Amino acid sequence: MPSWISGSADLRARWALDPSVDYLNHGSFGATPRSVLAVQAGFREEMEREPVEFLARRLPERLDVVRARVAGFVGAQPDGLVFVSNATHGVDAALGAIDWQPGDEVVHADHGYHAVKRAIHRLGHAHDVRLVPAVIPFPLHDMERVIEAFAAAISPRTRLVIVDHITSPTALILPVAELVQLCRARGVPVLVDGAHAPGLLDLRLDELNADFYTGNLHKWVCAPKGAALFYVHPDWRKRVHARVTSHGYELGLAPEFEWTGTFDPTAWLSVPAALDHLEGLGVEDVRASNHALVQEGRQRLAHALGVELPHPDHPSWYGPMASVQVPWATSAEGPSLNARLFAEHRIEVPFTGYDGRCFVRISGQAYNAPEQYVRLAEVLRTWR
Ligand SMILES: Cc1ncc(COP(=O)(O)O)c(C=O)c1O
């Protein structure tokens, strides 16, 4: 049991979020505690006092220190870990590492992130590469179906499998260890898109043994926006390159990825402060408390919307996010529902979609209180 109360005045005051909004969408962009923003502001001040000292002379060694801390947190050797701006960049770097041939296929779940599908679509234009969906039923009551879906989608033409660690529209935690094993057994490289995973799940990236793994630190570690990691398996470390070429080309992963031209590295440098904040609250306590908020919230929503819960109620299936179907809306209506909810009720929550269906996806974070989900459920009940 945490020593703090989720959504209490003390917890809410730690974040800069607008108190007039019920912010139930930590999942999209995260939210950064004021203490971490203050550390970042300090770095910015220092950078502007002597930019050359900060960016040219001190940055690489400082990033190595941050890397060591993050590597410990995600169970990886530091040599295979670099900082990138977001998971999208990590996915793009992995796509760039493959020597695509016409007719190659990329397997990606139908619950996969839309922007990743667009990146595969773009590969299609450039190299005649095709996306093959792993079709995951939803509602889902047996994770074996997920493994079967990927197994069925992999063919001799598959050049890469992309597995979402936590799916974006449906917030499911997929069985990545089994899926990586499946890809290894079939001899196909695998990229795990763990955009939501760092902070939310215990990661053991070396043990996982994926070819590539990317994950955001600005979501559930609550680092400033623009902080993410990209893990590269030893087999690929000499073959993967940053997509933007600068001084560090072919000098190793960190020199290549961590200098792609002048930029603001303060989000990366502030990751230890974010980890301090998370660990100060207690990583396990935060996870349990956030999950409990969402567990209760999704039950209320399902009741208000008159739908079944779409998956079992166990923390191995979902963490601090959950999706419930909005049975009277289509996926195309999602953005207007979001806008209306915000305009009329100042509730911020995403309406996600896939397969033409619309889902409301709630997040739970330490600044949230149970009554916020009650308010959301009551509004949606009246919209039926
Ligand atoms: C599964 C998945 N992949 C990739 C991303 C992209 O993350 P970012 O916008 O930080 O690059 C997201 C964002 O929510 C996601 O859910």
The ligand as an SDF file (V2000), in Angstrom:
LIG
                    3D

 16 16  0  0  0  0  0  0  0  0999 V2000
    2.4070    1.5330  -29.5980 C   0  0  0  0  0  0  0  0  0  0  0  0
    2.9250    2.9130  -29.8720 C   0  0  0  0  0  0  0  0  0  0  0  0
    3.9710    3.0740  -30.6920 N   0  0  0  0  0  0  0  0  0  0  0  0
    4.5010    4.2860  -30.9450 C   0  0  0  0  0  0  0  0  0  0  0  0
    3.9810    5.4140  -30.3620 C   0  0  0  0  0  0  0  0  0  0  0  0
    4.5810    6.7260  -30.7000 C   0  0  0  0  0  0  0  0  0  0  0  0
    5.1280    7.3780  -29.5780 O   0  0  0  0  0  0  0  0  0  0  0  0
    5.8010    8.7860  -29.8150 P   0  0  0  0  0  0  0  0  0  0  0  0
    4.7440    9.7070  -30.3300 O   0  0  0  0  0  0  0  0  0  0  0  0
    6.3120    9.2130  -28.4840 O   0  0  0  0  0  0  0  0  0  0  0  0
    6.8690    8.5810  -30.8240 O   0  0  0  0  0  0  0  0  0  0  0  0
    2.8830    5.3110  -29.4950 C   0  0  0  0  0  0  0  0  0  0  0  0
    2.3070    6.4930  -28.8780 C   0  0  0  0  0  0  0  0  0  0  0  0
    1.4300    6.4700  -28.0730 O   0  0  0  0  0  0  0  0  0  0  0  0
    2.3370    4.0230  -29.2550 C   0  0  0  0  0  0  0  0  0  0  0  0
    1.2780    3.8520  -28.4520 O   0  0  0  0  0  0  0  0  0  0  0  0
  1  2  1  0
  2  3  1  0
  2 15  2  0
  3  4  2  0
  4  5  1  0
  5  6  1  0
  5 12  2  0
  6  7  1  0
  7  8  1  0
  8  9  2  0
  8 10  1  0
  8 11  1  0
 12 13  1  0
 12 15  1  0
 13 14  2  0
 15 16  1  0
M  END
$$$$
